[in-house]
Structure formats: structure tokens, C-alpha cells
Amino acid sequence: MTAVTGRVLPSVASVCRTRAGVELKEFFRQRESVVFTLMFPVILLLVFGAVLDYDLGSGVSFTQYFMAGVIAAGILGASLQNMAISIATERSDGTLKGLAGTPMPKSAFFVGKVVQVLVVTVAIVVILLAIGTVFYDIALPTGSEWLTFAWVAALGSAACTLLGIAISSLARNGRSASATVTPVALVLQFISGVFFQFSEVPTWLQTVAALFPLKWMAQGLRSVFLPDALAAQEPAGSWELGRVALVLGIWCVVGLVLCVRTFRWQD
Amino acid sequence: MSRPSTVSAPAVTPLDPDAAISIRGLVKSYGDRNAVDGVDLDIRRGEIFALLGPNGAGKTTTVEVLEGYRRRDGGDVQVLGVDPATGGRRWKADIGIVLQSGAGDSQLTCLELLRAQASYYADPRDPAEVLELVGLTEKAGARGRSLSGGQRRRLDVALGIVGRPRLLFLDEPTTGFDPEARRQFWSLIRSLRDLGTTMLLTTHYLDEAEELADRVGVIARGRLVEVAVPAELGGRGSAPAVVTWTEHGVRRTAETATPTGFVGELATRFPGEVPDLAVARPTLEDVYLRMIGEDLS
């Protein structure tokens, strides 16, 4: 007896569509993920925008500076934190094992996750920009700044998604992933120029922050939201867009290698 | 303690190409311990086979090798004619796996979960019909995480069969069921059998094995101790009957190969009914406990 039958398996593309739908429903129906991932940066922007609306010099408000940081933090939440916690949960509750026993192409699972990250990231960015322009008079990017915005967000998001998937394999379950990743993300936000100007962070902490993607995402996005005059306040005295691309690119490669080597479908 | 074998044990008889599952000399080791230590087994197409054994006996490991979840360390295995270690999407489309809590903590409704699962297969069953089959029609719009334990198990079964598998693996499917839910589940399994589905079942409930299985296998310490129809396991079929009754206020017991004649003779010694008369054969549980007890001692 052979397993070969005349039945035609569904195309990979159609399974990818199913998985994308599943992942979007799983995200947007879960109150915790919507609140922590989607609403948290929004609340931060509303609070910081209202409280810390001081002038950085050259007529630029801190809110304009914070815009870049909070978008970077939002991307970190939508990709790294979201992937690490959701995949660790799905691994420990048997969802991944169940999927691995079906003819679902493995690639479709990851495509579904990527679509989820993309949609959530775009939602966060659009909401933040809308609030920024309506309430805080944020100057939107113009012309080629949009291009910089797009590649920094895309490359940072890719690096953090891959890292999140890799980190999920270290956690015993979703709760432990959340307990590990959330404080680390918070510390990174403090030392990477999200809540404060990066130039105010002690030098040794700047060095630590420079090892991780968040600092480079925030810096790349500052080049979009701030006038070039403020590049002088950056550690290198410039936006260092080449280095932003290099570091985020390296994290993509590291994340991918870690994913391939550590990903498990079951405990 | 046996040492792990790193080479395939020589197959005594070749794999049976007509069997749904054919296993020769299966070895799987964890560290220096052989969790599965030379299992040979053929499961016929259309058969319901129950694998029994205490926790840690190698039951789950054996099944996970067959399902393609674990790599074996030795021996030959074919499942629906394919080595599970190399089984691709087409092979997976022909098997169904009922895991313990495979539905997880989903935000999707039962119907959405089944529709998604069905979309991975070439020739799935209608999700609504499958819900009907497992008795969850009323819960079609309920989210996976809101179900009770028994309803969740039924959803697990629904997810396992929606792909119209030719071979279904059921891992302790009725754990946590109340007696009525188990009866309903058993009739579901029988209807799947009538549709020609081969099933490999692991269970701790011996009445369940006796009720459902065409044959049972007892596994202990990684070895298959015996394979037989439930009525014959452990020499049950030819075991002497035990007759008990009360005589002069004393409980009496006798073993006999001819209980009918014995009871007939007993009846002549009493004016009316024989007090507290009972005739018993060893239950599946009796022989099972004796078999694993012998093996463990």
C-alpha cells in the first residue's frame, strides 16, 4: 500500500492565506496582545506628548524626537516581543505540535506570522502618526524621508521578528517568555533613546544599547523626523544611516541563523 | 539496563507492505536508556489497535516515531507504505493525529479552527459535518479556549479527522471524559471504523481497549510483551473460571475449566438458589496488571 493518492494538495499560497487570516484573528481578538502591543505605544505617546513637550533647541519639540523612539519601540513590541511570547505560548500548549502533524507547509506558518507582524506594525505606525499630527503638531516625513522610514522600519522589523522567533525557543512557555522579554525590552527602551534623548544616556550604556537593534531603529527614524541640524547631537555627529543598515542587517542574519538552528515544533 | 544500540537490529521478517503500520526492531534511546527496545508489530488496514502500557513504558515514544514527530535510532518502520522520517505533505494528508490538547488556547471559534485545519488537506471532510460527528454543533461559534475539558478533547478529535485520514492516531483520547461522553466517543470511533479508518489508540482505560480494539498490544519497558485479541490476552481465553458461593456461612472459591458442569453439580447441593453464586473469568485488567507486574519484577 502506498500513500500516493490522486488527490491534489492545496497550493502553498492558499495555505499561506489561511495562516495569515488565523494569525490576524488570534492577535486582534486577544485583549492582552492588543493592549500591550498596539495600545501601549499609543498611550506612551499621549502621555509623553502631554507631559514632556519641551523645546530641544532649533524650535524642535521633544515630542518630535519621541515620535521616532516610540515608533521604534512599537516595532520592537509588534515583532520581537509579540513573536517571542506568542510562539512560546503556542509551543507549550501544543498548537505547534498539532500543526507539524498536518500537511500544512512549514513555510506557511512563518508567512502567517510575518503577515501578522506587518499588519500590526503598519497599524501602530499609522495610529502614532495620526495622533502625532492631530494632537502634537508633528511634522510628517516628506519626499525621500519616507523611503528612509520604510527601509529602517522594514529592516528593523525583519531583524526583530527573526530574533523574537529565536528567543521563543529559549522560553519554557508564554508566561516565562513574557517575564523575560518584557523587562529586557523596557530596559532597552530606556537606554536606546526612546524615552530620553540618547545623548543624555551615560556613555557605557550607550555602548550597551548599540549592541541591540532598537537603538539603531530609533536613530534611523530620528533622521526622518528631526531636522539635520540635530544630527550633531548623535554620538557620531551624524545619522550614520549606513551603520544603521549594517547593524540591522547583521541582526537579520544572526536572527535567521538562530531561528534555523533552534526552532522546535514541540517541547 | 541495556545499552543503546546504534545499528539497526537485523529484521527477522521483512516489512509487510500491505499493513497500515509495519515495525521491525524499532529502537529509540534517550541517553543510555532504550525507551523503545526492539519492537516488532504489524497493524492491518481497517483495524483498531490499542497499545497499552504503564507511563514510561515506551508507548508514547513508539507512537511519536510512527507519527513522524521523533526520529528512531534503529529498526525499520513503514506507515502507509512510507518511512515516517521522510514522510512529506502527501503522506501527512493521509494520517490524522489526535493530540492531547492540540487546539491550545485559541481565539478562533471551533468552526474557524476546523476550517483552517481543513484547508491544509487535499480532500477534507466538511467542517460542519465533523462538528456534528463529535457533537459540538452547538459550540460551532464558541472560541476554543472557552470549551470545557471534554469539549476540548472532542475538538481535538474533530481536528484529527477533518482531513479524512486513512490512519488515525489517538493518544489517550478519553482522558477527562465523563462516562456518558466516553460512550459517545466510542460510538464515534466505531463509525469511523465503518468508514474504513485504521486506528492506533493508546489508552489507560482497559474497558476502552476491550470495547473498541480488534487487537491489543501490551508494551512494558520498551518491549512489546504480547499482542492478542482482547479476549485472549494473557491466556484469558483458556484461563480457568473462578466460581464463588457461600456454603454454611463461609465464602467458598473454586477454579474450574468446566464452570457449567461445576455449577450444575453445585445446584444439586442446595435446595433452591446457590447463595451468592458468581462465575468470573479474569478481566483484561487482571491479565494486564499481571503482565506488566511480571515484567517489572
Interface residues (C-beta under 8 A of the other chain):
Chain A: M1 T2 A3 V4 T5 R7 V8 L9 P10 S14 V15 T18 R19 G21 V22 K25 E26 R29 Q30 T89 E90 D93 G94 T95 K97 G98 A100 G101 T102 P103 M104 P105 Q266
Chain B: P17 D18 A19 A20 R45 E67 G68 Y69 L80 G81 V82 G87 R89 R90 W91 K92 A93 D94 I95 I97 L99 Q100 S101 G102 A103 G104 D105 S106 Q107 L108 E112 A116 Q117 S119 Y120 Y121 A122 D123 R143 L159 G163
